[in-house]
Amino acid sequence: MNEETLREEGPQPPDPVRPSSGSASTARRSPALLRQRGDARALAVMTAGHAVQHFYVAGLAVVYPFVVASFHLSYALLGAVLTGAGLAGGLLQGAAGFLGRTRARMVLSAQNAGMAVSALLGAAAPGFGLFAWARVLGAVVSWPQHPVGSAYLSERFPQRRATVLSWHTAGGSLGTVSIPLVVSVVIATAGWRWALVALAVALGAGALLVGAGLPSEHPRPAAAGAKGEAVSLRQLLSRRPVVAVLAASTIAAGGRGLGTLSTYIPADLRTGLHLPVITVGVLFTVIMAASVAGPLVGGSLADRFGRRRALIMTYVVGATALVAFGYAGHDTALLAGLGVAVGLLAYTESPLLQAVFSDLTDQGTARAAFGAFFAIAYGVGSLWTAVIGWVIDAAGFPAAFAVMAGSFVVAAVVIAVGTPSGTLEKR
C-alpha cells in the first residue's frame, strides 16, 4: 500500500525510526503515514479541532471594532486587555506537563467547551468590564491545544512528525481563513452579540467532535535516558540541542506567521501602503490561503529529506521573502506573488521547528516538553509584537520586515550550530 492508504487490519509493527532531523543522507521514501487502526480519524479530528479552536480568536478579531464602538472604548484599552490575555494564555502552556495522563480528548473537549462559555459571556456582557473578563477567560481555557495536540500527534506518528504537525498547523490556519466572512455576515444581519453566539455554537460543536471522535493515546512508557534511568524535564531541557531549539523558537518569533506577521501585514498594506480596504482584504486572504498549503507541503518534504535541513532552508528562503515583501512597494501583483511565498514559508516554520524539537524529546515526556516549548516560543516570543511595533514607529514598515527576516536568519544559524547534522538524539 502507498503512504496514503489506511491499514485497518490492526496495529502494525513500527518501522525503525530514522534520525530524519539531522541525517546526512537523503531519504528516498517516507514511512507510511496511516499505520494503525484509528490513525486517519486521529489526524482528521485533531486537525478539525484545531480549526474550530482558531474560530475563537479569528472571529473575535472581526467583532472588536463593533465592541469598541458599542462600549465607546479606545484601542489602547482593548490592546492592553488583549496583551494581558495573550501573555496569560501563552505562559499557561507550560502547565501541560501537570495534566499527567489525562486523555487528550478530555482536555481538548473541555477547552472548546470553555471557549464556548467565554463567547457566550462576551455576547451577554452589559459593559466592557465583563467582556474583558470573558476574553481573559477564553485565553486561560484555550492554552492546551498546541502543547497537548502537538504531543498527541508526535507520539502517535513518530515517523511522520513533520507531516502531522504541519496538518495540525494547517488546520488552525484554515479556521483563521474561513470564519471571518461567516462572522461578518452574522454581524451585518443580526449584530455582533449574535456573532459571538454563533461562535459559541461552533465551539460547542467542536467540543463534541473532539470528545466523541478523538481516539485515546497509545500507552506511554516512562521516559528513560541512555542507561535506563528516568529523565526529568529539567534534564531534557538542559541538553544542548534542546536549548538551541528553544532559543531559535524565541528568536524566530520575530517573523513567525501566527504572530507578528498576522498582526502587521494588514497594517502595512493599509497604513503603510494606503491600499484600498478591499485590496488589503484580498491580499491578506491570498497570504492566509498560502499559509494553509505551506505547512502541508513543507511537512511532507521534511519527513522525506530531513526535518533539520528543511527547517534551515525554510528560515533562509523565508527571510528572503520577508525582505522582498517589505520593500515591494505598491505593485499589487508583486505583493500578491511575494505574499504567497511569505505564506508558504513563514507559516511552515512553526510545525517544522516542533518536529525537530519532538525528535529531541524522550518517549513519554512529549506533553511536558511541548508545554515548555510553547510557553517559551509563544509566551516569551509574544514580546516581539511590541518590539516590531516600536520598529515600525521608529523606522517604518520596510525596516520592520527586515528585522523579521533577520530573526529568521539568526534562528537558522542557531539551529545549524546548535543541532549539528547527525548528532540529534532519537530516543
FIBAVO-22970 format. One record per residue: residue in three letters; x, y, z of N, C-alpha, C, O in turn. Coordinates in steps of 0.02 Angstrom, whole numbers, plus 50000, padded with zeros to 5 digits. Layout:
N
ALAXYZXYZXYZXYZ...
END
This chain:
427
MET500424994050000500005000050000500445006250000501005006150026ASN500195011649971500575017749974500435021250040500025019050079GLU500795026850052500765030150118500105033350132499985035350189GLU499675034150083499035037350094498475032250106497895034250116THR498645025750106498125020650114498075018450186498585016850217LEU497485018550213497375016650283497425009150291497105005350253ARG497815006950340497874999850353497434998250414497604999950471GLU496874995150400496374994050452496414987250485495994985550526GLU496934983350468496954976650495497134976450569497094971150600GLY497314982050598497514982250668498204985250673498504987150623PRO498484985650734499144988550744499674985050703499684978950698GLN500114989050674500654986450635501304987250673501374991950712PRO501784982950664502424983750699502764990050673502784991150613PRO503034994150718503345000350696503984999150657504354994350670ASP504105003550609504735003450573505275006350617505125010250662PRO505895004550605506435007850642506415015350628506295017450572VAL506525019350680506495026650673507155029150647507675027950677ARG507125032750593507735035650565507845042550594507355045950608PRO508465044750603508605051350628508495056550574508965059550549SER507855057550555507695061650497507855068950507507945072550458SER507905071350570508045078350581508755080250561508875085750537GLY509215075650571509905077550559510285072850515510895073350510SER509955068250484510295063250444510645066450385510365070850352ALA511245064250372511605067050315511365064150250511455067250197SER511075058350252510835055350190510135057550175509755059150220THR509955057550112509295059550090508835053550088508985048650055ALA508265054050124507785048550124507455047950056507245052950027ARG507405041850031507095040749966506355039349972505975040349925ARG506145036850031505445035050038505235036150110505555033650156SER504695039850121504445041050188504055035050213503745031450174PRO504075033750279503655028450307502925029950295502725035650285ALA502515024650296501795025650287501525030250340501725029850398LEU501065034550322500765039250369500245035850413500275036450474LEU499785032250382499235029050419499405021650428499355017650382ARG499605019850489499885013250501499445008950546499505002850544GLN499025011950587498635008150635497905010150632497735015450605ARG497495005950659496775007350661496665013850700496915014750755GLY496285018350670496125024650703496575030350686496445036050706ASP497125029050650497595034550633497265039950591497365045850603ALA496875037950541496555042850498496065047150538496035053250529ARG495695044050582495215047750623495585052450671495375058150681ALA496135050050700496515054250746496765060550712496705066050740LEU497055059850652497325065550617496775070250595496845076350601ALA496215067550569495665071650545495335075550602495205081550596VAL495205072150658494865075450714495315080750746495085086150764MET495955079250754496405084150784496485090350739496505095950764THR496525089250673496575094850627495945099050628495975105250630ALA495355095750626494725099350628494635102950695494375108550697GLY494835099750749494775102850814495195109150820494985114050851HIS495795109050789496215115050790495895120550749495945126450767ALA495585118750693495235123750653494675127150694494615133250692VAL494285123150730493745125950771494035130350826493755135650841GLN494595128250856494895132350908495105139150881495055144150917HIS495335139450819495525145850789494925150150770494995156150759PHE494335147150767493735151250755493685156750808493475162350793TYR493875155050869493775159750925494145166250914493845171650913VAL494805165950908495205172050902495075175550836495015181650834ALA495035171750780494915174850715494225178150712494155183550683GLY493725174950741493065177850742493035184050785492705188950767LEU493375183950842493385189850886493725195750852493525201450863ALA494235194350811494575199850776494085203950734494155210050727VAL493585200650705493075204250665492595207950711492325213150692VAL492475205250770491995208150817492265214350852491875218850868TYR492925214750863493215220050904493015227150883492835231150926PRO493035228950819492845235950802492135237650825492005243350844PHE491685232850822490995234150843490935234450919490525238150945VAL491355230650954491375231151027491645237951048491375241051094VAL492165240251015492455246851030491935252251020491865256751062ALA491565251950965491045256950952490465256451001490205261451024SER490275250351019489705249351063489845251751134489415254751166PHE490445250351158490615252151227491015258751232491215260751286HIS491125262051175491475268551172492165267951204492345271651250LEU492565263251177493225261851203493765265051161493635267551106SER494375265051187494965266651148495295259951128495235254951163TYR495645260051072496005254051052496595252651099496815246951105ALA496835257851132497375256751181497125252351238497495247851259LEU496515253451262496245249351315496125242251291496285237451326LEU495835241651232495725234951204496395231351195496455225451211GLY496895234951170497555231951160497865229551225498185224351226ALA497775233351279498055231351343497725224851368498065220451394VAL497075224351359496725218251379496965212351338497085206951365LEU497035213251273497235207751229497955205551244498115199651240THR498395210451260499085208651277499105204451340499455199451343GLY498725206551391498695202651453498425195651441498685190851469ALA497895195251400497605188751386498105184351348498155178351361GLY498465187351300498945183551261499515180951303499725175151295LEU499775185051348500315182751391500075177151438500435172251449ALA499475177951465499205172851510499125166251473499345161051498GLY498815166451415498715160251377499365157151354499435151051355GLY499845161351334500475158651310500875155351365501125149751356LEU500945158751422501345155951476501015149951509501355145451534LEU500345149751508499995144051538500135137551501500025132151528GLN500365138051439500515131951402501055127751435501115121751423GLY501455131051477501955127451514501675122651565502035118451592ALA501025123151579500705118751629500495112051599500205107951635ALA500625110951536500395104751504500655098551539500305093451542GLY501255098851566501535093051599501165091051662501205085351684PHE500805095751692500435094351754499785090551741499455088351787LEU499605089851677498995086151661499085078651668498605074851665GLY499715076551676499855069351685499615065351625499765067051568ARG499235060051639499005055551587498275056851569497945052551539THR498025062751586497345064451567497265063951491497685066551455ARG496745060751468496665059651396496605066251358496275070951380ALA496935066451300496925072451260496215074351240496055080251237ARG495795069451225495125071051203494725074451259494305078651245MET494855072551322494515075851378494765082951386494365087551396VAL495425083951381495715090551391495475095351336495265100951350LEU495515093151273495355097551217494605098651210494385103951188SER494215093651229493485094551228493285099751280492875104051267ALA493575099251341493445104251393493675111151372493355116151388GLN494235111451336494485117851311493965121251266493805127051277ASN493715117651216493225120551170492585122451205492275127551189ALA492375118351254491775120051292491885126451332491435130651336GLY492475127151363492625133251400492635139351356492405144751376MET492895138751295492905144351248492195146151226492035152051215ALA491755141151220491055142451203490725146551259490355151251245VAL490865144751321490605148551378490865155751377490495160451389SER491515156451362491805163151358491465167351305491325173251316ALA491325164451246490995168151192490285170251213490065175751198LEU489935165751248489255167451271489275173051323488855177551322LEU489755172851368489825178251417489965184951383489695190051403GLY490395184751332490525190951294489905193551259489795199551256ALA489505188951233488895191051198488395194251246488035198851227ALA488375191951308487895194551357488165200351398487795203151439ALA488795202251388489115207351430488755214051423488685216651367PRO488535217051480488225223651477488715229351469488535234851450GLY489345227951484489865233051478490535229751463490595223651460PHE491055233951454491695231251433492035227351489492435222951475GLY491875228851550492195225151605492085217751600492555213851602LEU491455215651594491305208551588491565205751522491805200051520PHE491525209651469491795207451404492545205951411492785200851386ALA492915210351445493635209451454493775203051494494225199251477TRP493395202051548493495196051588493335189751547493665184551554ALA492815190251505492655184551463493215182951414493365177151401ARG493535188251388494095187151342494695184051377495015179651350VAL494835186251438495385183251476495225175951491495655171651487LEU494585174551509494385167551520494515163451458494745157751463GLY494355166151400494475162451338495205160751328495365155251305ALA495655165351347496375164051341496595158751392497015154551377VAL496315159051452496505154451505496305147351489496675142651505VAL495725146451457495495139651443495735136951375495675131051362SER496005141251332496175139051264496895136751256497095134651202TRP497295137051309498005135651302498185128351286498715127351257PRO497775123151302498025116351291498115114251219498495109551206GLN497785117451171497775114851102498465113451074498585108051047HIS498915118151080499575117251049500005112151085500235107451053PRO500125112751151500565107651181500255100751184500595095851170VAL499615100351202499295093751207499185090651138499325084751128GLY498945094651091498835092151023499485090150989499515084850957SER500005094250996500645092650964500955086450996501245082250961ALA500905085751062501175079851095500805073551073501115068451059TYR500145074051069499745068351048499955066050978500055060050967LEU500025070650932500195068850863500905066350857501045061550821SER501375069550891502075067550885502195060550913502625056950889GLU501825058650965501905051950993501535046650953501755040950949ARG500975048450922500595043550883500915042350815500855036850788PHE501235047450787501525046950720502275048650723502475053550692PRO502685044850758503385046750766503785047050701504245051150695GLN503615042650653503995042650590503795048350543504165050050497ARG503215051450554502965056650510502775062850549502255065950536ARG503195064650597503035070250641502945076850603502465080450615ALA503395078350558503345084650521502695084950482502385090250479THR502485079450453501875079350414501265080650457500855084950442VAL501195076950513500595077550553500575084150591500045087050600LEU501155086650613501165093250646501005098750597500725103950615SER501195097750534501015102550482500265102450468499965107750458TRP499965096450468499235096150461498895099750519498395103250509HIS499155098950579498885102350638498915109950629498415113350642THR499485112450607499555119650595499095122050539498775127250544ALA499055118050485498625119950429497895120150450497515124350426GLY497695115650494497015115850519496855122350554496325125250543GLY497325124750596497225131150628497185136850578496755141250585SER497615136750528497595141950476496935141750438496665146950420LEU496685135750424496055135150389495485138250429495045141450401GLY495495137150495494995140350537495045147850536494545151350535THR495665150350536495775157550533495525160550468495255166050468VAL495605156950414495395159450348494635159250340494345163850311SER494315154050365493615152750348493105156450390492565157950366ILE493265158150453492755160850497492605168250490492035170250501PRO493095172650471492935179750469492345181550425491945185850443LEU492285178450367491725180050322491065178050354490575181750349VAL491045172250386490425169950419490235174850474489645176850479VAL490705176850515490565181450569490335188250542489885191350570SER490645190450488490445196850457489725196650434489355201550442VAL489515191050405488825190450381488345190750440487825193950436VAL488505187250495488075187350553488035194250583487495196550604ILE488595197750587488595204550613488155209050570487765213150596ALA488215208450504487825212650459487085211350465486685215950455THR486885205350480486175203650483485875203850553485275205150560ALA486275202550605485985202050672486375205650726486125206450782GLY486985208050711487375211550762487935207350791487955201250784TRP488405210750825489005207350848488865202450905489225197550912ARG488355203750945488205199151000487985192350973488195187150999TRP487565192350921487355185950892487935182550856487935176450849ALA488415186450832489015183450803489395179450855489655174050840LEU489435182050916489765178350970489365172150989489655166951006VAL488705172550985488295166650998488435161350945488495155450961ALA488495163450883488655158650829489335155450841489425149450829LEU489825159450864490475156650881490415151450936490725146150934ALA490005152950987489905148351043489615141751018489815136351041VAL489145142050972488845135950944489375131850908489415125750916ALA489795135150867490315131550831490825128450879491045122750868LEU491005132050931491475129350980491175123551019491515118651034GLY490525124051034490195118451067490185112251024490285106651048ALA490065113250959490085107550913490785104650910490875098550904GLY491295108950913491975106550913492135102450975492495097450971ALA491855104451032491955100551093491665093651086491965088751107LEU491075093151057490755086651047491155082350997491245076351008LEU491395085550944491795081950894492415078850924492545072850914VAL492795082750962493415080250991493265075151045493595069951049GLY492775076551087492625071951142492385065151118492545060051148ALA492005065151063491735058751039492175055450986492155049350978GLY492575059450950492925056650892493665055450898493935051550859LEU494005058550947494735057850951494915051350985494725050251043PRO495295046850952495505040550985495965041951045496305047051047SER495955037451092496395038051150497125037151130497275034051079GLU497565039851171498275039151159498495031951167498175027951202HIS499045030251133499355023851146499675024151215499855029551238PRO499755018451249500095018451314500795021451307501165019751262ARG500965025951354501605029351351502085026551403501945026851463PRO502635023751381503125021251430503465027051465503475032651440ALA503735025651524504095030851560504725032751521505055028551491ALA504875039251522505465041551486506095039051521506125038451582ALA506585037451480507215034951508507805037651470507755039051411GLY508355038351506508965040651474509345034951444509085029451436ALA509975036251428510375031251393510495025051436510575019551409LYS510495025751503510615020051546509965017451577509975013251622GLY509395019951552508765017351576508465021151634507905019651655GLU508815026251661508555029851718508035034951693508045037051635ALA507575036851737507065041651719507375048351703507855050551736VAL507115051651652507375058051631506875063451652506285063151634SER507105068351690506675073751712506625078951657507035079151611LEU506095083151662506015088451613506605093151616506825095751564ARG506865094451676507445098951682508045096051645508405099651610GLN508165089451652508725086351617508625086751541509095088151504LEU508015085651520507865085951448507995092851421508315093551368LEU507765097951456507825104851431508525107551438508675112951411SER508965103951473509655106251479510105103551424510685105751419ARG509865099051383510265096451328510415101951278509975106051262ARG511015101951253511225107451209510775108151147510565113751132PRO510615102651111510175103551053509485106151071509185110051033VAL509225104051130508565106451151508595113951167508155117751147VAL509125116051201509215123151215509245127251150508965132651145ALA509595124451101509645127951036508965128751004508805134050977VAL508555123451005507895123950975507455128951013507095132850981LEU507485128951079507095133751118507335140851104506925145451100ALA507985141851098508245148451082508005150651013507795156351004ALA508035146150965507805147750897507055149450898506835153750860SER506675145950940505955147150941505785154250963505315157250938THR506165156951011506025163851033506305168950984506005174250975ILE506865167350953507155172050904506715172450842506565177950818ALA506515166650816506115166550755505415169250765505065170650715ALA505185169950827504525172950839504475179950811503925182450800GLY505045183050798505035189750767504725189850698504475194950676GLY504755184150663504455183950596503955178450587503775176650531ARG503725175650643503275169850640502595171750610502345177150622GLY502315167050571501685168450537501115169750585500785175050581LEU500985164950630500445165750679500705169850737500775167350793GLY500835176150725501095180750775501195187550744500705191050729THR501825189450734501965196150709501695197250638501425202650623LEU501755192250595501525193150526500775194250522500535198850489SER500395189950556499665190650554499445197350583498915199950564THR499845200150629499685206550659499845212350614499455217050608TYR500435212150582500685218150549500635218250473500725223550442ILE500505212650441500425212850368499825217150348499895221450304PRO499225216150377498665220650359498815227950374498615232350336ALA499165229250430499335236150447499805239150395499735245050378ASP500285235250371500745237650319500365239350255500475244550224LEU499925234750235499555235850172499095241850176499015245550127ARG498785242850233498305248250240498635254850261498555259950228THR499005254750317499295260850345499945262650310500075268550296GLY500355257650295500995259050264500935260650190501245265350166LEU500555256650153500495257450080499855260950059499775262750001HIS499385261950105498755265450092498355262150035498065265549993LEU498345255550035497965251949985497225251950004497065252450064PRO496775251349955496055251049970495895245150016496245240050016VAL495365245950055495175240850103495065234050070495285228950095ILE494715234050013494585227849978495235224549955495315218449960THR495695228549931496345225949909496715222849967497025217449960VAL496695226250024497015223450083496715216750101497075211950116GLY496055216350100495715210050116495895204450068496015198850089VAL495925206050004496085200949954496805198449963496935192449962LEU497275203149971497975201249978498085197050042498445192150041PHE497775199150096497865195450158497545188450153497805183650181THR496995188050118496675181450107497125176950066497175170950080VAL497455179750015497925175849974498495173150018498695167350012ILE498755177450062499295175350106499065169750153499425164850163MET498475170650181498225165650228498055159050193498135153650222ALA497825159550130497705153350093498355149550082498385143450087ALA498895153250066499555150050059499785147150125500145142150126SER499595150350180499805147850246499485141050263499735137450306VAL498935139350229498635132750237499035127550198499175122150224ALA499205129250136499565124550093500285123550113500555118050108GLY500615128950136501325128650151501525123250199501965119250183PRO501215122950258501415117750306501305110650279501695106150295LEU500775109650239500645102950213501205100650166501425094950170VAL501425105150123501975103450077502625102850115503005098150105GLY502755107750158503385107850195503465101850240504015099050245GLY502935099850274502975094150319503125087750283503535083650306SER502805086650226502935080650187503655080450161503975075150164LEU503905086050137504595086350113505085085350170505605082050161ALA504925088050228505385087450285505455080150307506005077950323ASP504905076450309504935069450328505315065350276505585060050292ARG505325067650215505665063850162506415065550159506825061150150PHE506585071950166507275074150154507645076350217508235078050214GLY507305076450274507645078450336507335084550367507285089750335ARG507115083950429506755089550461507205095450476507015101150465ARG507795093950502508265099350518508465103150455508465109350455ARG508625099550402508815102750340508245106950312508365112550289ALA507635104350314507065108050288506935114350330506755119550302LEU507035113950395506925119750438507415125350422507225131150416ILE508055123550415508555128650400508415131950332508455138050326MET508245127950282508075130750217507465135250221507435140450187THR506965133350261506365137450268506545144150299506285149350277TYR506985144150349507195150450379507535155050328507385160950324VAL508005152250291508405156250245507975159050188507995165050174VAL507595154650155507185156950098506605161350124506415166150090GLY506335159650182505805163750211506045170750227505675175550217ALA506655171350252506935178050265506985182150202506835188150202THR507185178950147507225182550083506535184950061506465190550037ALA506035180750069505345182650051505095188350094504755192850068LEU505255188350158505025193650203505325200450183504975205450180VAL505975200550170506295206850150505995209350084505845215250078ALA505925204850036505645206849971504945209549978504765214449946PHE504535206450020503845208750030503845215650063503455220050043GLY504275216750112504295223150146504495228950102504285234650113TYR504915227650051505155232950007504835232649937505105235649890ALA504275228949930503975228049864503615234249837503515234749777GLY503435238749880503075244649857502345243449845502045239049877HIS502045247249799501315247249789501075242449734500475242149721ASP501525238849702501335234349648500945228449677501225224049709THR500285228449665499865223249697500015216249670499975211449707ALA500185215749606500345209149578500985206449611501015200549628LEU501485210749620502095208649652501975206949726502235202049752LEU501565211049758501395209649828501035202949835501155199149882ALA500595201449788500225195049791500705189149782500665184249819GLY501165189649734501645184249723502105183249782502225177549803LEU502365188749809502805188149867502405186049929502665182549972GLY501775188249932501355186149988501245178649989501235175550042VAL501175175649930501115168349926501745165149954501715160249992ALA502335167849935502965165049960503005165750036503215161150070VAL502815171550062502825172650134502345167750169502525164750220GLY501745166950141501265162350171501505155250170501405151650219LEU501825153150116502065146350110502635144950159502675139450187LEU503065149850171503675148650209503615150650283503795146650327ALA503375156650296503375159150365502905155150410503025154450470TYR502365152550381501895148550421502095141250424501785137350461THR502595139250385502845132350387503375131550441503495125950464GLU503685136950461504225136650510504015133350575504385129250602SER503435135050601503235132650667503165125050670503455121950715PRO502795121750625502745114450630503405110850618503535105650648LEU503845113650575504495110450565504925111050628505275106350646LEU504895116850661505265117650723505005112950777505395110150816GLN504345112150780504045107550828504285100350813504415096550860ALA504325098550750504545091750732505265090550754505425085250780VAL505705095450742506395094750763506435094250839506805090250867PHE506045098350873506025098150946505785091250971506065088451018SER505265088650939504995082250960505505076650950505525071950990ASP505915077150899506425072050888506935071850945507285066850954LEU506985077250983507475077751037507185075651104507555075251153THR506545074351108506235072651171506195065051179506275061351131ASP506095062951240506035055751254505315053551251504865057451267GLN505205047451232504535044551231504235045051301504535042851350GLY503635047851306503305048551370503375055451401503015056951449THR503815059651374503895066451402503625071751355503695077651369ALA503295069751301503115074551249502655080051275502745085851258ARG502155078251317501675083351339502015088751381501915094651369ALA502415086751430502775091551472503265095551430503335101651439ALA503615092151384504115095651343503785100751297504025106351291PHE503235098851266502895103551222502585109251262502535114851237GLY502385107951324502135113451366502675118651376502545124651369ALA503285116451392503835121151400503995124551334504125130551332PHE503985120751279504135123551214503665129351196503885134751178PHE503015128151203502535133251183502515139151232502395144851211ALA502645137851296502675143351343503245148051325503185154151330ILE503815145151304504385149251285504295152351216504395158351207ALA504105148151167504055150551098503505155651089503605160651053TYR502935154551120502355158951109502225163651167501955169151157GLY502415161651228502345166151285502865171551284502705177451276VAL503495169551292504045174451288504095177451219504215183451211GLY503995173351168504035175851099503525181151082503625185051035SER502975181451120502455186551106502705193551118502405198351093LEU503265194351154503545201051165503795204151100503875210251096TRP503915199951049504125202650984503595207250954503775211850917THR502965206150970502445210550943502575217750962502495222250920ALA502765218951025502915225751047503555228351014503595234250995VAL504055224051007504685226150976504585228250904504825233550883ILE504215224250865504095225950795503675232250790503785236350746GLY503195233250836502805239350836503245245450847503145250650816TRP503735244850892504205250350904504625251750841504735257550824VAL504845246550808505245247550746504835251050693505085255350658ILE504195249250687503755252450638503705259950652503765264050607ASP503595261750715503545268850733504195272650722504185278450702ALA504755269150734505405272550730505685272750659506005277650640ALA505575267450619505915266950555505465265050497505695265050440GLY504835263250509504385261550454504305254050445504655250050474PHE503815252350403503645245350392504195241450356504335235750376PRO504535244150304505065240250272505605238050321505845232350319ALA505805242650365506315240950415506055235450462506435231150483ALA505415235750478505135230650521505165223750488505325218850521PHE505015223450424505065217050389505785214650384505925208650384ALA506255219350380506965217450380507155214350448507535209550451VAL506885217150502507015214350568506705207350574507025202750600MET506095206550548505785199950548506225194950510506335189350534ALA506475196950452506905192550413507545190950451507775185250450GLY507825195950484508425194850523508325189750578508775185850594SER507735189750608507595184750661507615177750632507835173050666PHE507375176850571507405170350539508125168250524508305162450534VAL508525172950501509225171350485509605169250548509965164250547VAL509505172950602509855171250664509615164450690510015160450714ALA508965163150684508695156650706509005151050665509155145650692ALA509095152050599509395146950557510115145450580510315139650581VAL510485150650598511175149650622511165145650687511575141150697VAL510705147350732510665143850796510525136450786510825132250818ILE510055134850741509895127850727510495124350694510655118650712ALA510815127650647511375124650611511955123150658512285117950652VAL512095127750705512655126950750512475122650811512875118550833GLY511875123750837511685120550900511435113350892511425109550940THR511215111550831510975104750820511355101850760511055101150706PRO511995100250768512395097950711512105091750678511805087550711SER512195091350613511925085750575512225079250600512835078550609GLY511765074250612511995067750633512065066750707512205061250730THR511965072250747512045071550819511395071950857511385071350918LEU510845073050822510205073550857510025066850887510115061550857GLU509775067150948509595060950984508905058650963508445062650961LYS508835052350948508195049150933508075043850985508375038450980ARG507655045151033507565040451088506875037451086506695033451129
END
